[in-house]
Amino acid sequence: MGDVWKALADPTRRKILELLKKSDMNAGEIAAEFNMTKPSISNHLNILKQADLVDSEKQGQNVVYSIKTSVIEDMLSTLSNLTKRNED
């Protein structure tokens, strides 16, 4: 789960996830939303993929990215369990 925290710690990656929450996008579409180089965006996307927060699928010459919510749901469940008191 350490990769997830690292991925979510960066505001650019959080914005990428917000964009992907609205719709699947290719790398060029994602890059158009930022004032940074495409290699920088690619690096951010790779970190999100390593954390299992996004999926990628080759479609023709493009790679389309989509958000994966299962890891975030697991993380929220873990956090929720940590805040509950045991009522033994």
N, C-alpha and C positions, 0 to 999 in steps of 0.2 A: 504494500500500500504506500510505501515511501515514494515511488514514482508518481503516484497520483498527487500527493502533497506538493512535490516539486513542480509538477505540471500546472497545478492550480495556483501556485504562488506567483506566477507571472501574469500581469494584466493583459498582455497581448494574447496569451493562450486563453485566458478567460473570455476575451472578446471573440476569439475564433470560435469557442464553444457556443457563445451567444448567437453568432451568425449561423452556425450549423444547427442550432436549435430551431431556427426559422425554416431552413431548407438545406438540402445537400448542395454542396458547391465544389467546383474544381479549384485547383491551386491558384490559377490566374484570377478567378473571381474573388477568392479570399485575399490575395495580394492587392487587388484593386482597392480594398477597404483600408489599407494601411499605407503609411508613408515610410516604407522600408523596402529593401531589396527582396527579390524573389528567393534567393538563397536563404535569407534570414527567415522568411515565412516558411520555407521548406524545413528548416531546422526546428521551428516551433511545431510544425505538423508532425515531424518525426518524434519529438518528445511526447506529444499527445498520443501518438500511436503506441509508443513504448509503454505508456501508462494505461493503455487499453481504453482510452477515452474516445477515440475515433476509429472508424473503419475506413478503409480506402478500397476503391474498386476501379480497375482500369476499364474505361469506356472509350474505345477508339484510341485517339492520341492523348486523351485527358485522363487524369486520375481524379475521381470524384470522392469527396470526403463526406462522411456522415457521422453524427454524434452517437455514441454508445452510452446509454443511461444506466446500464446494469452496474457498472463499477461505482458510479456516483450513488446509486441506490444502496449498494452494499456499504459504502462509506457512511452514508447517513444513518443506516441501521446500526452500524457499529457505534457511531457517536451517540445515538439515541440510547443505546444500551448502557453506555458509560455514564449517562446522566441519571439513570434510574437507580433508585435505592432498592436494595434487596429487602424484602419484607418477610424475613424468615420467621 
